Every structure is written in structure tokens, then in C-alpha cells.
């Protein structure tokens, strides 16, 4: 199991009634929403506003692939921590590992591939250089910090 310091971004969310099913547990698809919100907030923390990015460059980020393992249920009113890390940063795509935690208990783990596409035709396109640079810088800084504290 990976430690908290190895994740690039942490974001908290509370489970609301609308997130749950008839059994008062989080509906499985809502973990994808939680992961999406965390990725959006991570980009925002890097100074990247996706709406402005689309207007400025004509580029969008879209999800190409997801896979989620559900390990334990979250329930109504739980406070969750969503942890996100880049696993691979390519020219036109980013592979994320994201996890949902309640305290020290891992509830769900997902891998998400996000691609950069042109808004005009939804075809893959290179991630804009300033965005790619911000992602690389954030990833490198976190890796250096993790290496420093693990010794």
C-alpha cells in the first residue's frame, strides 16, 4: 500500500445523500465523479482552468479509459480523501492513479487515462506546452519531496 506522501494531490469530499444508493452506500459510479473532481481541483491548483484552456487553445481533456477496484463501501456522511498521482505523462495523454480513503481505510482505487483532444473534432492532440510543463513540474516536485522524506 502506498503512503500518503507519494500522492501528488489530496482532495476531501463528504458523502451526501445524493451520492448513495438504497442501501446508504456510495453508488459505484460516483467514485468516478469524485475522481474527476479531484483531477479538476488538481489542475486548478496548478493554475489551469479547463474552461479558459478550451477557449484559449481549443483543447479539452477527455477520459479514454477507467478501471476501478471497489474494496470497501463509503456511506452517507463519510468524509473521504481522494488521493491522485500521475503514473505516466505522455505527449497527448495522462495516466492517473486515484484512491478514495476514509481515514486509514482504502475504499476504492482507480486508474484513469485522460487524453487531450481538439474541441473541433475530438481527435487526440498534444497537451499544450504550458500545461504539460506545469504537470511535469508538479510531478517532479512531489517525487523529489517523497524521495527526501523516505530517506
N, C-alpha and C positions, 0 to 999 in steps of 0.2 A: 504494500500500500504506500502511496506517495505521501510525503509530508506537505503541509500547507505552504511552506516557503517555496516549494517547487512550482507553484502555480502562479501565472503572471497576473491574474486578476481575480478578485473576490467581490462578490456582489450578494447582498442579502435580499430576501423576499419572504413575505409572510404568506401562508396559505389561506386563501379566502374560501368562503362557501362556494363561490362560482368555480373554483378550481377542483372541487371534489365531485365524486360520483355518489350514487345512492348509499354506498357503504361508508361515507365520510372519509374516504381516502382520495388522494390526488389521482385524478383521471390520467392514465398513462401518457396521452398526447400532450398534456400540459407541461410535462418536463421539457419538451421541445420548445414551448413558449418561454419557459424560464431560461433555458439555454440561449435562446435568441435574444432575449432582453439583456442578458449578461454580456453577450458579444457586442451588442449595440452600445451598452454603457462603457465597455472597454474601449471601443473606438472613440466614443465621446471623451473619455479620459485622456486620449491621445490627441485631442483637438480635432477629431474628424467627425463632422456632422454628415450623415449619409444623404440627407436631403440636399444640402449645399453641394456635396460631392457630385451628385447626379446632375444638378444644374450647371455646375462649373465644368465638369469633364464629360458628361453623358454616360458615365459608368455607374453600374449598380452591382451590389453583391447579392448573389442568389445561392440558395442551398442546393447542392447537387446530390449529396448522399448523407444519410444518417444511419446510425446503428446505436441502439440504446439497450443497456442491460439494466433491468429493474431488480434491485436487491432487497429492498425493504420499503414498505409504504410510508409516505408522508400523510399527515392527517390535518384536518381543519385546525387552524390557528398555529400550526408549527411555524417556527422561524427557521428558514433554510439558508444555507450559504452555498452559492453557486461558485465553483472554482473553475477557472478557464486557463488553458495553456495552449500555445501553438505547438503542434507536433512537427509540422512541415510547412515551410513558407516557400511557395513556388512563384513563378513569373505571373501566373494568372489565377492561382488558387491558394487557399489556406486550409490546412487540416488542423482542426481543433480537437482537444480532449477536454471534456467538460464533465464535472461531477456535481451532484446535489448532495449536501450533507445536512444532517440535523445533529448539531453538537459534534460529537466524535464518531457518529454513525454514518457511513456511506450508504445513501439510499438508491442512487442511480448514477450510471456512468455512460456517457455517450461520446461517440466520435462523429464529427460533423465536418464535411468538406464543403467549403464555401468558394464559389467561383466569381470572378469579376467578369461582367458581360457589358456590352454596349446596350444602352437603353433602346436604341433604334431597332435592333434586330435580335437582341438577346444572344448574340454569339460571343464566345469567350474572347477576352481582350486582356492585355497586360494591366496589372494593377498600376494605377497612376504612381509615378516615381515618388512623390512626396508622401503618399500613403504607405507605399512599400518601405520607404526609409523609416517612417515613424514606427511601423510594425517591427522592423528589424532592430531598431534602437531599443524599443521596449523589451523585446525578447532577449537581446544581448545583455541589457542591464540586469534583467531578472536572473539570467543564467550566471552572471558574474556575482551577483549578490548571494545566490544559492551556493555557489562554489566557495565563496568566502566564509559563510556560516557553517558549512558542512565540514570544515577542517578544524 
